Amino acid sequence: MQSVLITGTSKGIGYETTLAFARCGHQVHATMRNPEQCPTLPEIIAREKLPITIAAMDVDSDNSVRDAIRGIVAKHGPIDVLVNNAGIERFGSIEELSIEEFRASMETNYFGALRCIQAVVTSMRERRKGTIINISSVAGTFCQPPATAYCASKWALEALSEGLACEMKTFGVRVALVEPGIVDTAMARRIVENVPSLYAHRARIATWFATNLSEAPVSPKVVAAKVLEVAKNGTWQLRYPVGPDALPLITWRKSMSDEDWVDLHSADDETFNRRMAAGTGA
């Protein structure tokens, strides 16, 4: 049995990952900003007698992360697996999205993960074992407006993870990136909302998400299963695309020149939709 700390567990991928690990017998520390907003998790814990503790932790706060993880370690011992899942989306054109919203995306998606890493990595290095799994996105491998703020934060997380992997392998600590495509979560459902914009990209991506979520929705359980697999497989593989659209999207983008990618997003709606469908096999 391993001691597993997961962030952002009130819903979606974090919620399902918590249950996946606990149902395999691992001791899970489910952290979230507001535990009172997730009444279903305690009910499942009680009904199934799962080894899950719930702790309030705001990954945007240095003090909250420090105090929460210190408390967990003091009571339950060192963390064997850290899953940095907490994340937020910020969608909008660079012109229309405020600096505060760009900062918020970086604060949670990048600095939030960094805070948690720094809180556990010393112990992992000293014990010469441990696994850190960061939930990134296909958006961490290319930038697609109007998700620029989100993509930037995931690009940063990818760089952090790659650098950390280079540093920690010599100490026996594994680092991995899980890169989901479109997953049926509350976050994805919010993207479907077609917010008025001066830029056509917002409506295009809203339509793209709506089509994927209605025709072939991917459960967050798929991502949870991959995270559990990564924690157990013992390999040094760094990146794991997840979901039927993830690898095709990443591969398609890599096959294009930067100029072709820019031209695609400058094209008319019909051309954009046709090339997206052809390129991703959707």
PyMOL commands that set and color helices and strands:
alter all, ss='L'
color gray80, all
select helices_A, chain A and resi 12-23+35-37+40-48+62-76+99-127+138-140+148-171+186-192+201-215+220-233+246-255+258-266+269-280
alter helices_A, ss='H'
color red, helices_A
select strands_A, chain A and resi 3-6+27-32+52-56+81-84+130-135+173-180+239-242
alter strands_A, ss='S'
color yellow, strands_A
deselect
rebuild
show_as cartoon
